[in-house]
Amino acid sequence: MTQTCACPGFSAATHILHMAARAGLSKVIVAALEEGADIKAREYDERCPDTGYDALALATYFGHLNAVRVLTAFGADHDVLVEKGTTLLIVAALQGHTKIGEYLISLGLPIDVVDGDGDSALSVAKRGNHKEFIAMLEKHMKR
């Protein structure tokens, strides 16, 4: 994922929303949304134009649990697929963000989804050697 936004059509509020989601600035997220930021807007990398992260995926990827909670409270769609069938749980698994994974599961996000590359949250967590995330997933799979 790129560190900068390639989003020429974004309003200033939406651009701020995405920057705040990356940084985990929950109060700025709220202010941007109150100013009309598009919670569904996705960032695109010109090298791969069919992919894109919205503010919720950015907060998930960068490990900002409070920002994830704020965004879902404001109606961000936690069921949205990010790219190639990737779920937010898989995004959390990439970085081993266990608390975010727990939260997403508590919202009803399925554990066993496989993306277009054949990866699941568990396989991604194993590849990254995120032991705590793996243990959390295995605990939920036994239920």
Backbone as a chain_set.jsonl record, in Angstrom:
{"seq": "MTQTCACPGFSAATHILHMAARAGLSKVIVAALEEGADIKAREYDERCPDTGYDALALATYFGHLNAVRVLTAFGADHDVLVEKGTTLLIVAALQGHTKIGEYLISLGLPIDVVDGDGDSALSVAKRGNHKEFIAMLEKHMKR", "coords": {"N": [[0.841, -1.163, 0.0], [0.469, 2.219, -0.747], [1.952, 5.141, 0.778], [0.992, 7.642, 0.37], [-1.759, 9.553, -0.873], [-3.412, 8.926, -3.89], [-5.562, 10.507, -5.102], [-7.265, 12.303, -6.941], [-9.911, 13.248, -7.14], [-10.893, 13.675, -4.608], [-12.55, 15.45, -1.977], [-11.47, 18.135, 0.197], [-12.151, 17.5, 2.836], [-12.486, 14.725, 2.697], [-9.93, 13.902, 1.986], [-8.568, 14.691, 4.311], [-9.877, 13.016, 6.116], [-8.877, 10.488, 5.32], [-6.134, 10.804, 5.815], [-6.229, 11.191, 8.574], [-7.269, 8.733, 9.362], [-5.138, 7.048, 8.726], [-3.315, 7.955, 10.604], [-4.613, 7.532, 12.957], [-6.169, 9.448, 14.254], [-8.728, 10.072, 15.949], [-10.489, 12.198, 16.732], [-10.093, 13.997, 14.679], [-11.004, 12.488, 12.571], [-13.743, 12.373, 13.186], [-14.349, 15.124, 12.957], [-13.777, 15.538, 10.225], [-15.704, 13.887, 9.043], [-18.002, 15.163, 9.942], [-17.762, 17.434, 8.454], [-18.442, 16.586, 5.999], [-16.96, 14.574, 4.725], [-16.423, 11.795, 2.573], [-17.206, 8.744, 3.592], [-17.062, 6.358, 2.262], [-15.215, 6.631, 0.269], [-12.45, 5.58, -1.686], [-8.918, 5.082, -1.757], [-6.648, 5.022, -4.441], [-4.042, 3.271, -6.05], [-2.087, 4.18, -8.639], [-0.571, 2.273, -9.951], [-1.952, -0.007, -9.69], [-4.9, 0.06, -10.446], [-7.34, -1.188, -9.81], [-7.69, -1.553, -7.14], [-8.194, -0.45, -3.75], [-8.199, 1.352, -0.686], [-10.472, 2.242, 1.814], [-11.273, 4.66, 4.428], [-11.735, 3.115, 6.735], [-10.392, 0.699, 6.164], [-7.801, 1.705, 6.023], [-7.364, 2.618, 8.679], [-7.546, 0.157, 9.935], [-5.394, -1.292, 8.756], [-3.205, 0.231, 9.65], [-3.409, -0.117, 12.352], [-5.099, 1.189, 14.257], [-7.196, 0.979, 16.622], [-9.164, 2.522, 18.051], [-9.845, 4.414, 16.112], [-10.919, 2.7, 14.184], [-13.178, 1.855, 15.58], [-14.564, 4.308, 15.821], [-15.042, 4.923, 13.114], [-16.679, 2.743, 12.337], [-18.826, 3.254, 14.01], [-19.787, 5.532, 12.82], [-20.843, 4.479, 10.585], [-19.224, 3.21, 8.672], [-18.667, 0.629, 6.373], [-18.041, -2.462, 7.457], [-18.114, -4.856, 6.23], [-17.261, -4.612, 3.674], [-15.362, -5.517, 0.803], [-11.921, -5.277, 0.3], [-9.774, -5.558, -1.711], [-9.504, -7.791, -4.396], [-11.206, -9.597, -3.07], [-10.399, -9.405, -0.448], [-10.892, -9.229, 2.99], [-11.54, -7.016, 5.801], [-10.629, -8.313, 8.055], [-8.565, -9.885, 7.085], [-6.874, -7.82, 6.316], [-6.232, -6.785, 8.854], [-4.886, -9.018, 9.817], [-2.593, -9.006, 8.266], [-0.839, -7.239, 9.497], [-0.875, -8.183, 12.026], [-2.684, -7.193, 13.939], [-4.203, -7.846, 16.559], [-6.211, -6.991, 18.444], [-7.839, -5.402, 16.873], [-8.656, -7.332, 15.065], [-10.167, -8.983, 16.811], [-12.205, -7.165, 17.439], [-13.402, -6.772, 14.899], [-14.347, -9.345, 14.401], [-16.207, -9.461, 16.449], [-18.108, -7.811, 15.375], [-19.223, -9.418, 13.553], [-17.79, -10.207, 11.333], [-16.811, -12.678, 9.067], [-14.596, -15.427, 9.668], [-13.469, -17.323, 8.007], [-13.194, -16.549, 5.31], [-11.828, -16.604, 2.068], [-9.572, -14.924, 0.026], [-9.081, -13.597, -3.352], [-6.528, -14.424, -3.941], [-6.266, -16.777, -2.674], [-5.815, -16.621, 0.019], [-6.473, -16.581, 3.544], [-7.483, -15.001, 6.623], [-6.182, -16.454, 8.599], [-4.115, -17.817, 7.183], [-2.617, -15.644, 6.288], [-1.867, -14.468, 8.719], [-0.299, -16.542, 9.73], [1.777, -16.616, 7.828], [2.941, -14.177, 8.395], [3.858, -14.703, 10.877], [2.399, -14.006, 13.171], [1.741, -14.699, 16.101], [-0.052, -14.193, 18.291], [-2.308, -13.249, 16.973], [-2.937, -15.48, 15.432], [-3.569, -17.338, 17.463], [-5.829, -16.084, 18.547], [-7.607, -16.213, 16.341], [-7.823, -19.016, 16.06], [-9.028, -19.638, 18.484], [-11.559, -18.473, 18.115], [-12.422, -19.966, 15.963], [-12.989, -22.42, 17.035], [-15.359, -22.128, 18.285]], "CA": [[0.0, 0.0, 0.0], [1.24, 3.454, -0.793], [1.83, 5.996, 1.945], [0.341, 8.884, -0.004], [-3.041, 9.375, -1.537], [-3.506, 9.263, -5.309], [-7.007, 10.667, -5.138], [-7.509, 13.639, -7.463], [-11.303, 13.662, -7.003], [-11.292, 13.795, -3.203], [-12.726, 16.766, -1.352], [-10.49, 18.368, 1.265], [-12.591, 16.759, 4.025], [-12.219, 13.298, 2.482], [-8.476, 13.745, 2.071], [-8.244, 14.773, 5.743], [-10.376, 11.776, 6.718], [-7.94, 9.398, 5.033], [-4.89, 11.067, 6.549], [-6.528, 10.962, 9.995], [-7.416, 7.284, 9.545], [-3.767, 6.503, 8.72], [-2.619, 8.377, 11.824], [-5.393, 7.157, 14.131], [-6.63, 10.671, 14.918], [-10.178, 9.881, 16.007], [-11.205, 13.479, 16.764], [-10.005, 14.568, 13.329], [-11.913, 11.66, 11.774], [-15.096, 12.867, 13.464], [-14.478, 16.463, 12.361], [-13.824, 15.395, 8.763], [-17.013, 13.332, 8.7], [-18.989, 16.222, 10.166], [-17.58, 18.401, 7.368], [-18.929, 16.003, 4.755], [-16.049, 13.604, 4.106], [-17.06, 10.591, 2.028], [-16.705, 7.599, 4.352], [-16.904, 5.226, 1.344], [-14.196, 6.925, -0.743], [-11.284, 4.688, -1.67], [-7.664, 5.536, -2.344], [-6.195, 4.131, -5.51], [-2.643, 3.31, -6.444], [-2.122, 4.162, -10.099], [0.079, 1.062, -10.459], [-2.926, -1.098, -9.585], [-6.104, 0.867, -10.306], [-8.552, -1.89, -9.387], [-7.659, -1.746, -5.698], [-8.346, 0.785, -3.001], [-8.528, 1.28, 0.729], [-11.24, 3.341, 2.368], [-10.744, 5.099, 5.718], [-11.775, 1.998, 7.682], [-9.294, -0.217, 5.836], [-6.556, 2.372, 6.403], [-7.239, 2.555, 10.139], [-7.297, -1.252, 10.253], [-4.038, -1.631, 8.34], [-2.214, 0.928, 10.477], [-3.543, -0.579, 13.728], [-5.717, 2.185, 15.13], [-8.462, 0.4, 17.066], [-10.171, 3.542, 18.357], [-10.287, 4.965, 14.83], [-11.786, 1.681, 13.593], [-14.457, 1.931, 16.311], [-15.234, 5.559, 15.44], [-15.506, 4.799, 11.736], [-17.831, 1.834, 12.275], [-19.935, 3.955, 14.666], [-20.297, 6.485, 11.84], [-21.46, 3.752, 9.483], [-18.305, 2.597, 7.707], [-19.064, -0.75, 6.086], [-16.991, -3.413, 7.828], [-18.242, -6.038, 5.369], [-16.782, -4.304, 2.329], [-14.143, -6.197, 0.385], [-10.922, -4.263, -0.017], [-9.225, -5.829, -3.031], [-9.432, -9.225, -4.704], [-11.935, -10.358, -2.071], [-9.753, -9.276, 0.855], [-11.73, -8.661, 4.041], [-10.819, -6.224, 6.798], [-9.945, -9.233, 8.965], [-7.302, -10.223, 6.414], [-6.042, -6.617, 6.428], [-5.725, -6.769, 10.229], [-3.942, -10.13, 9.95], [-1.332, -8.639, 7.602], [0.034, -6.56, 10.454], [-0.99, -8.826, 13.335], [-3.438, -6.323, 14.853], [-5.112, -8.789, 17.212], [-7.378, -6.334, 19.05], [-8.723, -5.01, 15.776], [-9.249, -8.585, 14.607], [-11.219, -9.343, 17.789], [-13.312, -6.23, 17.268], [-14.072, -7.073, 13.634], [-15.088, -10.597, 14.598], [-17.37, -9.138, 17.288], [-19.089, -7.18, 14.49], [-19.781, -10.461, 12.706], [-16.968, -10.49, 10.156], [-16.484, -14.102, 9.027], [-13.182, -15.768, 9.84], [-12.986, -18.3, 7.03], [-13.229, -16.049, 3.932], [-10.581, -16.727, 1.308], [-9.554, -13.885, -1.005], [-8.783, -14.013, -4.719], [-5.196, -15.029, -4.001], [-6.305, -18.017, -1.909], [-5.408, -16.361, 1.402], [-7.453, -16.304, 4.59], [-6.852, -14.273, 7.729], [-5.281, -17.383, 9.277], [-2.897, -18.058, 6.388], [-1.849, -14.397, 6.282], [-1.271, -14.343, 10.06], [0.771, -17.545, 9.832], [2.891, -16.172, 6.996], [3.578, -13.07, 9.103], [4.263, -15.204, 12.189], [1.684, -13.226, 14.192], [1.276, -15.768, 16.99], [-1.224, -13.791, 19.072], [-3.425, -13.184, 16.035], [-3.256, -16.879, 15.101], [-4.233, -17.92, 18.628], [-7.154, -15.464, 18.624], [-8.438, -16.808, 15.291], [-8.079, -20.429, 16.385], [-10.006, -19.649, 19.593], [-12.874, -18.178, 17.555], [-12.807, -21.04, 15.037], [-13.452, -23.557, 17.831], [-16.699, -21.835, 18.82]], "C": [[0.889, 1.23, 0.0], [1.009, 4.271, 0.468], [1.144, 7.313, 1.62], [-0.897, 8.582, -0.819], [-2.959, 9.787, -2.997], [-4.985, 9.428, -5.633], [-7.394, 12.041, -5.646], [-8.939, 14.131, -7.265], [-11.766, 13.852, -5.565], [-11.534, 15.251, -2.818], [-11.655, 16.919, -0.277], [-10.86, 17.557, 2.508], [-12.287, 15.27, 3.884], [-10.719, 13.02, 2.547], [-8.037, 13.776, 3.539], [-8.695, 13.514, 6.472], [-9.377, 10.639, 6.519], [-6.607, 9.593, 5.764], [-5.091, 10.798, 8.043], [-6.682, 9.473, 10.286], [-6.048, 6.61, 9.58], [-3.061, 6.771, 10.047], [-3.374, 7.999, 13.095], [-5.915, 8.348, 14.917], [-8.163, 10.697, 14.932], [-10.957, 11.183, 16.01], [-11.187, 14.149, 15.396], [-10.907, 13.788, 12.382], [-13.336, 12.164, 11.942], [-15.307, 14.224, 12.807], [-14.588, 16.384, 10.845], [-15.182, 14.856, 8.318], [-18.109, 14.375, 8.889], [-18.911, 17.304, 9.096], [-17.949, 17.815, 6.005], [-17.984, 15.051, 4.045], [-16.835, 12.369, 3.669], [-16.447, 9.364, 2.69], [-16.446, 6.387, 3.455], [-15.785, 5.433, 0.321], [-12.984, 6.02, -0.557], [-10.081, 5.349, -2.317], [-7.249, 4.527, -3.404], [-4.724, 4.354, -5.795], [-2.624, 3.181, -7.96], [-1.442, 2.943, -10.704], [-0.88, -0.115, -10.461], [-4.311, -0.485, -9.385], [-7.364, 0.127, -9.863], [-8.581, -2.146, -7.881], [-7.86, -0.406, -5.008], [-8.758, 0.544, -1.569], [-9.385, 2.481, 1.092], [-10.666, 3.68, 3.744], [-10.714, 3.955, 6.736], [-10.644, 1.005, 7.416], [-7.948, 0.397, 6.209], [-6.338, 2.298, 7.912], [-6.946, 1.13, 10.588], [-5.854, -1.616, 9.952], [-2.986, -1.016, 9.261], [-2.414, 0.688, 11.975], [-4.157, 0.394, 14.712], [-7.122, 1.738, 15.534], [-9.514, 1.466, 17.344], [-10.707, 4.175, 17.073], [-11.221, 3.985, 14.123], [-13.164, 1.735, 14.257], [-15.249, 3.172, 15.911], [-15.82, 5.431, 14.037], [-16.707, 3.857, 11.623], [-19.042, 2.474, 12.951], [-20.582, 4.966, 13.717], [-20.826, 5.793, 10.583], [-20.528, 3.202, 8.429], [-18.659, 1.118, 7.574], [-17.91, -1.707, 6.37], [-17.052, -4.686, 6.991], [-17.681, -5.827, 3.971], [-15.49, -5.074, 2.034], [-13.159, -5.15, -0.104], [-10.397, -4.447, -1.434], [-9.153, -7.336, -3.213], [-10.114, -10.076, -3.64], [-11.336, -10.308, -0.683], [-10.712, -8.616, 1.839], [-10.883, -7.802, 4.974], [-10.091, -7.119, 7.795], [-8.603, -9.666, 8.364], [-6.347, -9.03, 6.478], [-5.436, -6.533, 7.828], [-4.671, -7.857, 10.431], [-2.595, -9.815, 9.321], [-0.326, -8.053, 8.585], [-0.032, -7.176, 11.857], [-1.71, -7.975, 14.368], [-4.564, -7.133, 15.507], [-6.355, -8.123, 17.776], [-8.358, -5.862, 17.979], [-9.401, -6.248, 15.204], [-10.382, -9.034, 15.506], [-12.444, -8.461, 17.59], [-14.095, -6.534, 15.992], [-14.886, -8.362, 13.727], [-16.332, -10.335, 15.439], [-18.469, -8.448, 16.481], [-19.723, -8.186, 13.531], [-18.993, -10.757, 11.453], [-16.585, -11.973, 10.158], [-14.972, -14.345, 9.044], [-12.632, -16.533, 8.637], [-13.013, -17.835, 5.573], [-11.84, -16.172, 3.306], [-10.642, -15.696, 0.183], [-9.177, -14.456, -2.371], [-7.413, -14.625, -4.905], [-5.123, -16.346, -3.236], [-5.898, -17.856, -0.457], [-6.609, -16.127, 2.301], [-6.735, -15.489, 5.662], [-5.838, -15.179, 8.432], [-4.002, -17.61, 8.478], [-2.007, -16.817, 6.345], [-1.151, -14.207, 7.626], [-0.125, -15.336, 10.243], [1.997, -17.122, 9.023], [3.659, -15.033, 7.679], [4.083, -13.444, 10.481], [3.669, -14.371, 13.327], [0.983, -14.198, 15.144], [0.015, -15.406, 17.772], [-2.47, -13.742, 18.179], [-3.885, -14.601, 15.67], [-4.034, -17.521, 16.238], [-5.659, -17.378, 18.768], [-8.089, -16.076, 17.571], [-8.799, -18.25, 15.616], [-9.09, -20.556, 17.522], [-11.407, -19.423, 19.033], [-13.341, -19.269, 16.604], [-13.384, -22.246, 15.782], [-14.87, -23.355, 18.352], [-17.778, -22.341, 17.924]], "O": [[1.926, 1.27, 0.663], [-0.007, 4.112, 1.145], [0.751, 8.034, 2.537], [-1.052, 7.496, -1.377], [-2.485, 10.88, -3.308], [-5.582, 8.612, -6.335], [-7.817, 12.882, -4.852], [-9.158, 15.342, -7.228], [-12.935, 14.163, -5.336], [-10.83, 16.158, -3.264], [-11.011, 15.944, 0.109], [-9.983, 16.989, 3.16], [-11.874, 14.627, 4.849], [-10.296, 12.009, 3.106], [-7.213, 12.96, 3.953], [-7.986, 13.004, 7.339], [-9.072, 9.909, 7.463], [-6.03, 8.631, 6.272], [-4.211, 10.237, 8.696], [-6.269, 9.003, 11.347], [-5.826, 5.699, 10.378], [-2.313, 5.933, 10.548], [-2.835, 8.131, 14.194], [-6.084, 8.256, 16.132], [-8.799, 11.267, 14.046], [-11.993, 11.273, 15.351], [-12.159, 14.795, 15.004], [-11.513, 14.372, 11.483], [-14.053, 12.359, 10.96], [-16.335, 14.451, 12.168], [-15.402, 17.086, 10.245], [-15.743, 15.322, 7.326], [-19.038, 14.459, 8.085], [-19.888, 18.013, 8.859], [-17.785, 18.474, 4.978], [-18.19, 14.749, 2.869], [-17.793, 11.961, 4.327], [-15.314, 8.986, 2.39], [-15.697, 5.486, 3.834], [-15.444, 4.507, -0.415], [-12.555, 5.736, 0.561], [-10.208, 6.081, -3.298], [-7.48, 3.326, -3.264], [-4.231, 5.482, -5.781], [-3.094, 2.182, -8.506], [-1.705, 2.606, -11.858], [-0.651, -1.107, -11.153], [-4.84, -0.507, -8.274], [-8.37, 0.771, -9.567], [-9.433, -2.897, -7.406], [-7.71, 0.648, -5.626], [-9.556, -0.345, -1.272], [-9.065, 3.611, 0.722], [-9.692, 3.067, 4.181], [-9.765, 3.843, 7.513], [-10.009, 0.525, 8.355], [-7.05, -0.311, 6.663], [-5.248, 1.954, 8.367], [-6.175, 0.922, 11.525], [-5.165, -2.185, 10.799], [-1.999, -1.664, 9.609], [-1.666, 1.233, 12.787], [-3.773, 0.419, 15.881], [-8.107, 2.074, 14.876], [-10.656, 1.321, 16.908], [-11.905, 4.44, 16.969], [-12.212, 4.402, 13.524], [-14.19, 1.668, 13.579], [-16.458, 3.1, 15.688], [-16.973, 5.796, 13.808], [-17.65, 4.147, 10.888], [-20.172, 2.261, 12.513], [-21.783, 5.223, 13.803], [-21.213, 6.461, 9.623], [-20.993, 2.762, 7.378], [-18.921, 0.445, 8.571], [-16.931, -1.759, 5.625], [-16.134, -5.505, 7.041], [-17.632, -6.763, 3.172], [-14.643, -5.252, 2.909], [-13.532, -4.238, -0.842], [-10.569, -3.562, -2.272], [-8.784, -8.066, -2.293], [-9.643, -11.173, -3.339], [-11.724, -11.093, 0.181], [-11.278, -7.562, 1.548], [-9.654, -7.86, 4.936], [-9.05, -6.732, 8.326], [-7.615, -9.794, 9.087], [-5.144, -9.209, 6.674], [-4.248, -6.24, 7.969], [-3.681, -7.646, 11.132], [-1.564, -10.3, 9.788], [0.871, -8.33, 8.516], [0.675, -6.738, 12.765], [-1.379, -8.029, 15.552], [-5.712, -7.103, 15.065], [-7.457, -8.643, 17.602], [-9.572, -5.923, 18.173], [-10.592, -6.216, 14.892], [-11.445, -9.424, 15.021], [-13.576, -8.944, 17.575], [-15.326, -6.55, 16.011], [-15.989, -8.447, 13.187], [-17.389, -10.911, 15.183], [-19.638, -8.496, 16.865], [-20.645, -7.85, 12.788], [-19.471, -11.488, 10.585], [-16.081, -12.47, 11.165], [-14.19, -13.563, 8.503], [-11.457, -16.397, 8.295], [-12.867, -18.664, 4.675], [-10.824, -15.88, 3.937], [-11.643, -15.603, -0.527], [-8.979, -15.663, -2.514], [-7.156, -15.278, -5.917], [-4.062, -16.964, -3.151], [-5.658, -18.848, 0.231], [-7.62, -15.558, 1.888], [-5.517, -15.314, 5.607], [-4.76, -14.725, 8.815], [-2.911, -17.594, 9.049], [-0.781, -16.929, 6.363], [0.02, -13.829, 7.672], [0.899, -15.006, 10.841], [3.128, -17.257, 9.49], [4.881, -14.939, 7.554], [4.667, -12.617, 11.181], [4.343, -14.072, 14.313], [-0.207, -14.479, 15.004], [-0.889, -16.231, 17.9], [-3.555, -14.149, 18.595], [-5.084, -14.875, 15.61], [-5.048, -18.179, 16.003], [-6.585, -18.129, 19.074], [-9.231, -16.417, 17.879], [-9.951, -18.655, 15.463], [-9.913, -21.472, 17.526], [-12.347, -20.108, 19.434], [-14.545, -19.476, 16.454], [-14.175, -23.004, 15.222], [-15.508, -24.303, 18.809], [-18.96, -22.177, 18.227]]}, "num_chains": 1, "name": "protein.A"}
